Amino acid sequence: MAEFTHGGTDALGVPAHDFSTNRNACGPCPLVVEALQAAHVAQYPDPLYSDLRAQLAAFHGVELGRVLIGGSSSELIHRLTQHAQRSGAQSIRLPRHHYGDYAQAAQVWGLAQNARRAPASDQPVLLWACEPSSPLGWCEEIWPVWSQPPVRSAGQALLREWRVLDCAYRPLWLEGEAPEREFDHVWQLWTPNKALGMTGVRAAYAIAPLQVAAAEMSALRELAPSWVVGSHGVAMLQAWVRADVQQWLSASLHRLRDWKRQQLALCEQLGWQVIADHQANYFVARLPVADQAMAARLQVLRNQGIKLRDCASFDLPGYVRLGVLPPISQAALRAAWSALGTSLEFI
């Protein structure tokens, strides 16, 4: 069985101060919690998710036929990868630093991994991007190309590119407003559970490009198991589009901005070097610790209920990603790190 690196709950249970995930620390959204408590769980949800898809389509201002329901972002990553592979894709292109499930799904389905800036090829390719990116929270340098229609093969019959933008953190954009983008030629992958602060509820959806063929949407739906999302996931996605829930989210961003400023100041005081240009409710910092001692120090912190996300799996050894948490958690981090001192066993 493959071993995956993720933040959040582990063999020691739920961390008391979990900096390792990017969920909205102001949540869970109480309005959505009420919706979950009222969810109808005695029977299956509609297998076609007709009302839910209509609500999501209206929320995004797109046609109903472009909305695809998924069990989670990871489930949709695997499903979209499988679909691209059986439709002719032979490779993927990824940002240098990226969520591991993109590459893991490609490995499962036999797609070769190419560099992001690989030269154009006649071979069909699946392209992934995330904005703000993870782990760095950067803007992707893709839009001069991705705002234009994708390249097609000779005769214009077969797509040479499947472009997928992971929008997991766009609702949590803290540095000003999220920029307007041209999404007509891109698959959008949305996972509201992060913005709502309830990553334990698994449900997501994708919005297809404007000119997607009905046969392609049908093929993607057929790849999913029946009732891929249960009643609680349906309730969360239906609540996501409500005006009062969006108002709660907007208010939470103001609080997160204050917490982020405090957390950045804390990192500076601790001598942690933060990588600049982060846009969302998380950032990456280099610790003043030798690389070979990183795991030991992070384990000591974890034993005290404080979890940071080791970025070695993101190809950033010596760095950690920190989700923004409230001042009480920041105080716990300060105290625990100060207690470690600079003993030789850790430097």
Residue, then its C-alpha position, 0 to 999 in steps of 0.5 A: m500500500a502506498e504511503f501518503t503524506h498529509g497534514g491533520t489527524d495522525a496516529l496520535g489523534v487530532p492535534a490540539h494546535d494543527f498548523s499542518t492543514n489549510r482549513n479555515a481556522c474560524g470554522p466549522c461554519p455554524l450555519v453549515v453545521e446546522a445544515l448537516q444536523a438537519a440532513h436527511v440521512a434515512q435514504y439515499p440522496d438523488p443519484l443524479y444530484s439534480d437540485l444540487r447541480a442546479q444550485l451550484a450552476a446558478f452560484h457560478g453562473v454556468e450551464l447545468g451540464r458543466v457541473l460534475i459532483g465528486g466525493s472529494s477533490s482527491e476523488l475527482i483528481h483520480r477520476l479526471t486523470q483516469h478520464a484523460q488517460r483513457s481519452g489519449a493523454q500520455s503525460i502530465r505537467l505539474p508545478r515544481h511544488h504541488y499536492g501529491d495526489y496529482a502525481q500519485a493519480a498519474q502514476v496509478w494510470g500510467l502517465a509520465q510526468n513532465a516538467r511544467r515548462a516542457p516544450a510543446s508536443d503532439q502527444p496529449v497531456l494533462l496539465w495541473a495548476c492550483e491557485p493560490s498554489s500549495p504549499l507556497g500560496w503563489c499565483e500561477e504563471i499560466w494565464p497568458v496561455w490558459s485564457q486561450p482555447p486549448v490546442r487540438s490535434a490535426g483536424q481539430a477532433l482531439l484535445r491535446e491538453w486537459r487543463v485542470l485548475d485546483c481552486a481549493y484555496r481561492p475562497l481563502w484569498l487574504e491578500g486583497e481580492a482574488p484576481e478575475r480569471e478567464f475560466d472558459h477553457v479550464w476545468q475548475l475543481w472546487t472543495p468548499n470544506k476547506a473554506l468552511g473549516m470542515t475538512g472532515v466532510r468530504a464532497a467536491y465538484a468540478i466545473a467543465p470548460l465552456q465547450v465541453a462535449a456532452a459525451e465527455m461529461s457522461a463518460l466522467r459521470e459513469l466513472a463514479p460509483s453510485w451516490v459518490v456523495g452522501s447526504h452530509g456532503v450534499a448538505m454542505l455543498q447546498a449550504w455553500v451557495r447560500a448568501d448567509v454562508q458566503q457572508w460568514l466566509s467573508a467575515s471570517l477572512h477579516r479575522l484570518r487577515d489579523w491572525k495572519r499578520q500576528q503569525l507572520a510577526l511571530c515567525e520573524q521573532l522566532g527567526w523563521q524565514v518566510i517565503a514571500d508572495h503568499q496569498a492565502n491562509y497559509f505560508v511556508a517558512r524555513l526553520p533555523v534547524a539543520d535538515q537532518a534534525m528537522a524530523a526530530r524537532l517536529q516530532v517533539l512539537r507534535n508530542q506536545g500537540i503542535k503539528l506543522r507540515d513538513c514540506a520535504s514531500f513538496d520538494l522543500p526540505g528544511y521548510v514547513r507550511l503553516g496554516v493560519l491559526p488563532p492567537i491561542s495556538q500561536a502562543a502555544l507554538r511560541a512557548a513550545w519552540s522556545a522551550l526546545g532551545t538550541s540544544l545540540e541534539f536539534i541543530 
